[in-house]
């Protein structure tokens, strides 16, 4: 089926709309799951079981007064949340989200248009996604530095330290599966593991899987590594001076990044999707949902680490392990 | 075991048992061994299981801790000292207060004001009785000193108001005569709360 520009446009709009909605819904899920794990009820009063809490939060975020601090660099302050949200969604353009489908022909204008599963099936998909997530570092970094707030500066410094360090681990850990598959395209990864559970790359690359997960938690700023905005230490880090929808964009970006990392982990290590049937898509949804749940679960269970422990973990444990993993993979492939 | 060893405050002379808290690793090799040991010990997964178990219990075993306060209320202890109640004699329905004035005397915040007179049977009757709840510190002396168990602390604890002074009259606190059969006898300061059995739990020491 031929991919037309209008199909890609529709896909882009679908990704934007659905992932934004899921990001909003993710906040509800997160609050509920954390509440249950702490034997609380969570949001209960807005709508049945608090389901409309997202709407209430949305109204609050959109109508809240937009404050730019007096000594802040207003332009950079305003553009920083956009960078976070934009890079998160740009990264999603190269990962498979939802199945291929053709719009039925009875729909007036768009009938018969083929909508692909990946908005742009780049041959360097993995590299592009990792690069985009790395570029996302500029969001918190510029936000923290532009807001004329000491906590923001500390948050920005931690951003640079944490994201740059863990980029290394993400890249190196995913390099071993790339060597096995011999391609950077997510479709090739999917095809490589098409033979069922026994073919999943997690069995061949367990170390890379664990390393990627750990680094993914750090890249998405999730709880054992949420140093950028840990309230007990740096008030809210880079987001201290933000409120309303500007803060909401950081939030949406973070949740979109969580989804991206979940999708990469599911496609690269856990077999991905089955392009032929509907059931395969249900399975990848389940896998993505599992990784998303894992992030919430870990947040409820584990304390977070100190910055020096974070660096220790990255440079003295994870990075050497990733390199050793690559060397062993290369030797096994050569023999 | 007697009390003597608890009364001995001379630090160092007691017979303490040292708890084995492990020791910090000496040297690089020991540190490395500790890291490896902790990595493969799976303690992190114990933490994950604890939260998951809490979630399963909360969802399926109805072990949820939230009380939706204005809609649900926990039973309060009989020792709780909230707004006062004036009780009646169960047999005759007459109020128990004999107008002795002890509560007024003992009140340390001077919030009880009362006036009494002799009625036609030469019994003391209460003509005026007010408690200023803006001043009352709910110390419970009035209930403790009352020889007739006439003034007691009731269970009404939601007494926020918009002004500081809030006077309650004798009739406001008196058990209504048609609700005499519902009058709760005062359990006393030493009584346990009605749900005391449910509140007994194992100390969460072991995971």
HADDOCK unambig.tbl for C-alpha pairs under 7 A between the chains (distance, minus, plus):
assign (segid A and resid 36 and name CA) (segid B and resid 55 and name CA) 4.97 0.50 0.50
assign (segid A and resid 36 and name CA) (segid B and resid 58 and name CA) 6.21 0.50 0.50
assign (segid A and resid 37 and name CA) (segid B and resid 51 and name CA) 5.31 0.50 0.50
assign (segid A and resid 37 and name CA) (segid B and resid 52 and name CA) 6.48 0.50 0.50
assign (segid A and resid 37 and name CA) (segid B and resid 54 and name CA) 5.41 0.50 0.50
assign (segid A and resid 37 and name CA) (segid B and resid 55 and name CA) 4.32 0.50 0.50
assign (segid A and resid 38 and name CA) (segid B and resid 54 and name CA) 6.89 0.50 0.50
assign (segid A and resid 39 and name CA) (segid B and resid 54 and name CA) 6.60 0.50 0.50
assign (segid A and resid 39 and name CA) (segid B and resid 55 and name CA) 6.63 0.50 0.50
assign (segid A and resid 39 and name CA) (segid B and resid 58 and name CA) 5.45 0.50 0.50
assign (segid A and resid 39 and name CA) (segid B and resid 64 and name CA) 4.88 0.50 0.50
assign (segid A and resid 39 and name CA) (segid B and resid 65 and name CA) 5.53 0.50 0.50
assign (segid A and resid 40 and name CA) (segid B and resid 64 and name CA) 5.97 0.50 0.50
assign (segid A and resid 40 and name CA) (segid B and resid 65 and name CA) 5.83 0.50 0.50
assign (segid A and resid 40 and name CA) (segid B and resid 66 and name CA) 5.31 0.50 0.50
assign (segid A and resid 41 and name CA) (segid B and resid 66 and name CA) 6.33 0.50 0.50
assign (segid A and resid 298 and name CA) (segid B and resid 48 and name CA) 6.75 0.50 0.50
assign (segid A and resid 300 and name CA) (segid B and resid 51 and name CA) 6.80 0.50 0.50
assign (segid A and resid 301 and name CA) (segid B and resid 47 and name CA) 5.56 0.50 0.50
assign (segid A and resid 301 and name CA) (segid B and resid 48 and name CA) 5.43 0.50 0.50
assign (segid A and resid 301 and name CA) (segid B and resid 51 and name CA) 5.85 0.50 0.50
assign (segid A and resid 302 and name CA) (segid B and resid 47 and name CA) 6.82 0.50 0.50
